[in-house]
Amino acid sequence: MVLKLKDTYLVWYLYYKEIPKEHRYTLGQHIDTLFIASLEAVSQAAFLGKDEKAPYVRLSIRKIDTLKVLLMILWETKSLDTKKYAHLSLHLDEVGRMLGGWSGQLIKTQSRE
């Protein structure tokens, strides 16, 4: 999952350079920061014990959901074209599904204990 999110960030980084200046240093910078925070949270969860992972996975899910909304705003303001928005959205949806599955698995494991 870390690799998928990293690859999505690298795609974002290429697009980030092309965002108009009016959004690059505001909304674009915030999106970039959320991507990095998501990567940090997923990486931390990957190396923690089973009973410590859940908060980091939930944090990652919240950050990815926020990313989706902010990217939609960037697209609606025409600062990100439709093709790039769709490409990023597909990747983020996949990461979101993976995180949701991981979260569900952690919940099941915790309920058995």
C-alpha positions in Angstrom: 0.0 0.0 0.0 2.9 2.4 0.8 4.2 1.8 -2.8 0.8 2.5 -4.4 0.4 5.8 -2.4 4.0 6.7 -3.2 3.4 6.2 -6.9 0.2 8.3 -6.7 2.2 11.0 -5.0 4.8 11.0 -7.8 2.0 11.5 -10.3 0.6 14.3 -8.2 4.0 15.9 -8.0 4.2 16.1 -11.8 0.8 17.7 -12.0 1.5 20.0 -9.0 4.2 21.8 -11.0 1.6 22.7 -13.7 -1.1 24.1 -11.4 -1.6 27.9 -11.9 0.2 30.0 -9.4 -3.0 31.2 -7.9 -3.7 27.7 -6.5 -0.2 26.2 -6.5 0.9 27.9 -3.3 -2.4 27.6 -1.5 -4.7 24.6 -2.3 -1.9 22.8 -4.2 0.5 23.1 -1.3 -2.2 21.9 1.1 -2.8 18.8 -1.1 0.9 18.2 -1.2 1.1 18.3 2.6 -1.8 15.9 2.9 -0.2 13.5 0.5 3.0 13.5 2.6 1.0 13.2 5.9 -0.9 10.2 4.4 2.4 8.6 3.4 3.8 9.1 6.9 0.7 7.6 8.6 0.6 4.5 6.3 4.3 4.0 6.8 3.9 4.2 10.5 1.0 1.8 10.5 2.9 -0.7 8.4 5.6 -1.0 11.1 3.5 -1.0 14.3 2.1 -3.9 16.2 -1.4 -5.1 15.4 -2.9 -3.3 18.4 -1.3 0.0 17.5 -2.1 0.2 13.7 -5.8 1.2 13.8 -5.4 4.9 14.7 -2.9 5.4 11.9 -5.0 3.6 9.3 -8.0 5.8 10.3 -5.9 8.9 10.1 -4.8 7.8 6.6 -8.4 7.3 5.5 -9.4 10.8 6.7 -6.4 12.4 4.9 -7.2 10.5 1.6 -10.8 11.5 1.8 -9.8 15.1 2.3 -7.4 14.8 -0.6 -10.2 13.7 -2.8 -12.4 16.7 -1.9 -9.5 19.2 -2.4 -8.6 17.7 -5.8 -12.2 18.0 -6.8 -12.1 21.7 -5.9 -8.9 22.1 -7.9 -10.6 20.4 -10.9 -13.9 22.5 -10.5 -11.8 25.7 -10.5 -10.2 24.5 -13.8 -6.7 24.4 -12.1 -6.5 20.7 -12.8 -7.7 19.3 -16.1 -10.2 16.5 -16.3 -7.7 13.8 -17.5 -5.3 14.5 -14.6 -8.1 14.7 -12.1 -9.5 11.4 -13.3 -6.1 9.7 -13.2 -5.4 10.9 -9.6 -8.9 10.0 -8.5 -8.6 6.4 -9.8 -5.4 5.9 -7.8 -6.8 7.5 -4.7 -9.9 5.4 -4.9 -7.8 2.3 -5.0 -5.7 3.4 -2.1 -8.9 4.2 -0.2 -10.3 0.8 -0.9 -7.1 -0.8 0.3 -7.1 1.3 3.5 -10.8 0.4 4.1 -10.0 -3.3 3.8 -7.1 -2.9 6.1 -9.2 -1.1 8.6 -12.0 -3.7 8.4 -9.4 -6.4 8.9 -8.0 -4.7 12.0 -11.5 -4.3 13.5 -12.3 -8.0 13.0 -9.0 -8.9 14.6 -9.6 -6.7 17.6 -13.2 -8.0 18.1 -11.9 -11.6 18.2 -9.5 -10.7 21.0 
